[in-house]
Amino acid sequence: MFALRFLNKDKFDNYDDYVQNAAPNVPENFNFAYDVVDVIARETPDKVAIIWMNDSGDKKVITFKMLAQMSSAVANFLGERGMKKGDTVLLFMRRRWEYWVLMMAMHKLGVIPIPSTNQLKSEDIKYRIKAADVHTVIAFDDGAIISEIKNAIGDNENVQLINCDEVAKACETFPKEIERVPNENTDTMVVYFTSGTTDLPKMVAHNFAYPLGHINTAVFWQQLTDGDIHFTLSESGWAKCSWGKMYGQWLAGATVFVFDFSRVFTARDLLKAISENRVTSFCAPPTAYKMMINTDMTKYDLSALKKAEVAGEALNPEVYERFLEFTGIKMREGFGQTETCVMVFNNQWIEPKPGSMGMPAAGWNIQLTDERGRAISEPNTVGEICVLVKDKKPLGLFQGYHKNDKQTEAVYRDGFYRTGDMAYRDEDGYFWFVGRNDDLIKSSGYRVSPFEVESVLLEHPAVREVAVTGVPDPSRGQAVKATIVLNKYFQATDVLVRQLQDYVKSHTAHYKSPRVIEFVDALPMTISGKIRRALIRTLDSAKESIVDPIKNSIGLGKEDEEK
């Protein structure tokens, strides 16, 4: 396992031992492409780095020797196209194998990649080009994105567009020897745009030490070792790709499996890919697992699968239990952000609690603080998740928001990085996600977690998707509202409203039951698949009186007001 070269110990006896002794050592002028990929290529050239396939049946196996050679060849190509250290490049590569070659090539040159999703439209791309002062755009032509990019570039002669086909051709050339471009560990290595759920997307800048932060992600959360084949679902445009399809996995000695979808994937696609490629470890958001357990999993050979991780959303306990029933695998939830590596997770020394994020990663001093910034020591008390950075930033925490000191200063305050996410810690030290600070509902003096109510509602057979938000209420400040997409064969009726409200009351505190229920065909989502609760709140606040039972028949009636 290559990661052991950066650790002082090769074995940890318990969680306390891990927390105290597992922070990696960072060499000076560390560069993942030169110091990990190229070294593995020299020492074990035939070791497989990537197994790539698409839904057309194409397949490609890339060894570390191939990856090292192709990345040097592409570095030559990019240099010939005028790219140099510090230039910013937008990538629209979906899940194409060339993406991994490009990332290593850019690391070698010191060029700053900005991975982006192919779901963006021209206005989104235009904003990113301007905000990041983009020099070049490289894209895989999926039939739509090239047109969107050209519209975004317009007559801007300072931005060049390179088609992925040119990168593939460059991979076939013999690499000229390239001189190592020196870098400091604090230089910006990669930038990710956030999802922009409440504001314009921010540019998250990670430095050259960032990959070593993912030793926590791959070695200790995903528990990968030599010989593992790991499959993370994420597209290359999101930071989760860095979490699960590159840095930590190769440091752990694992092979990365990539399934490039050209259409909307189905649970059958996933299960077939896992089965036929003997995937040993899988990581996806809870929605993917929910799709899988609602499919006949007995038709697929999942005997190679030994590990399963979940991130991106809080895990519903029902999904955990049903997946365990089918596979015998205990899913291990992890928590982090685009700005971080995994910072809280269910580690190998603890029994996972379904729905809990777990415990802090080594090197991460996590504290919960109240609205006045005071540390919360009492269990089961909700506070903001904050990372102590007064003396030293944990490895893998972002440097700041690219080209925006004001945004950076807003989250780095009083010796903490303030995540904006809310949680509580139970008596055993496990953390439980509550929601974004802006998403918490404050009703009649109570603080209600949207996720907690959503988890209960999702267990009802009528509910396919749900978003819980607060709506203005003159007597309570806010009332709990559930916006629901129904499963087939269920109809939006007042009877069903009562059933759902009673169901919540029977499973959690009475005050958490939604006073308002609205049925919709679809929930508003960001391009990364996160619910846009802020948009729901904005639309609701514009309504005259959403909790008036006379004007809104879906609201509670008089008899409920008196309970």
C-alpha angles and dihedrals in degrees: 000000000000092000091071089073088070097044130078093218134039096203134039122200101202144349094277091052090050094048093049099042112023102082106121124239113240118214118219115266091011116186117180095208095053100030101041113017097038092043093051088047091056096043101039106012095172095052109121115242100175138019105193129184138159134209091260090068098257115141135185131182116202122194123202090253090055092045093051093048095043093047091052091048091050090046087058090049094049091048090052088053090058101261118145141164113308097020115130121228128188114219123202101178106136101202098321116149090235088070093074091048091050093050093053091044091052092047088054091052097039090240111150113236119205105197111209136183121252088228092079121111129217095270091051090050093046090054091051094047091054097039095050097034089237119208100186140012119209118190144172107229105236093169097269114038097068090058091049091049093050090051090050095048093045110161094341101132092186092072123069127198121217122190119224089238089070090054091050090052091049089054089062094058122092107254119245114224108271126206112237111255106224119234138179119230088242094056115111110261104173138002126208127191114225121235093256098224094160105013142008111309114274125219111241112203120204124187133222093272090059097094091061089058086067091069083086090050100049107022101038105024102032090029093217123174138173110307097027119131107210126197121193113179099215124119116239092253094074133071089239086075088064088047096052114015110046134003107039095032094056091044088054092051096249131137117238116229116205126191111191109206119200091184138028106301124231131210088251090057091052096046092047092050092048092047100045095044095045093236111192100188130033131186126185142135118278092259091066092051090048090055090050097050090049088059126075097265092179089078091068132070103236095161093119093055109099105153134045129182131185131203142145095069135028112275121248109226092225091060090050094051096046093048089049089051092052100041110016088235122130108219114227115213122212134189133209142117140237083266094058148032117244104311103172124026146149101266130202094258096060134062107247116242110213108249096016122117089216126222134323122284122243111279094023117108100197121190133174116225133190128232091281093051095255119144116255114220100167116097121244093023117129119234142150116281106242131179118217108233100156095115103017139356115239115250109268098028111127122257094229142285109312113253093352117096092168093060090046093051090050092064100031101067137144094358094308140099102226111211099192088227121119128218144147132224120228128217091272094053097256117141121226122200116233104173144267114319090246091050097059113110117223109198126167091336094312125114111219124197112221091210093055092056092041091053091055094046092048089061090063111094092229095060121084099163133001141181120195118204141158121257128196113273120178094212101037103029089234136016126207114255129187120202106198139193108202128222119243118288094025120110130206104249137148088246091058090048090057092046093052093047091049090047091057092046090053092052104039143008115318094238091060094063111110112256088195128042124185124185117213137173094235140001120239108255138186117237088261090059099255120139113255097224090163090062091049090052092048092052092046094049089057091059116096099234117345094177096051104113091207095054094036115042090191091065124090120281130235095271090059091050088061097050 
